[in-house]
Amino acid sequence: AAMIDTDLLQEAGELRVDPELARRVALAQLDAMVLPGTVVGSPVVTVSAAGDVVTIAVDLDIDHVMLRAVPGHPDHQQIHVAASARLNR
C-alpha cells in the first residue's frame, strides 16, 4: 500500500504503483531482511510500464555449506536473486 500513487488514485481513480515510492519501500524491506550473504553492488528496483508489477533484483555473495569440504572448489559464490510482486487491482 505504501507504493500506491495516491495522487493519481485521487485525481483519476487509477490504481498504479509510484516508481519512486516502490524503490524506497523495496530498499527499506531489503535493508530489514537477514540475507544469506553479502549484497554485491546496488539492488535494482523496477516497475512495469503498466504500473502493476514491482521487481527487485540483487546480487549476493554467499558462502558454500557443502562444497567447502570438496578440494578445489571456492568457499563462496555470487548469485543473482530477483523477486516480483503484482498489484492486485
Stockholm file with secondary structure:
# STOCKHOLM 1.0

chainA/1-89         AAMIDTDLLQEAGELRVDPELARRVALAQLDAMVLPGTVVGSPVVTVSAAGDVVTIAVDLDIDHVMLRAVPGHPDHQQIHVAASARLNR
#=GR chainA/1-89 SS CTTBCHHHHHHHCCCCBCHHHHHHHHHHHHHHSCCSEEEEEEEEEEECTTSCEEEEEEEEEEECSSGGGSTTSCSEEEEEEEEEEECCC
#=GC SS_cons        CTTBCHHHHHHHCCCCBCHHHHHHHHHHHHHHSCCSEEEEEEEEEEECTTSCEEEEEEEEEEECSSGGGSTTSCSEEEEEEEEEEECCC
//
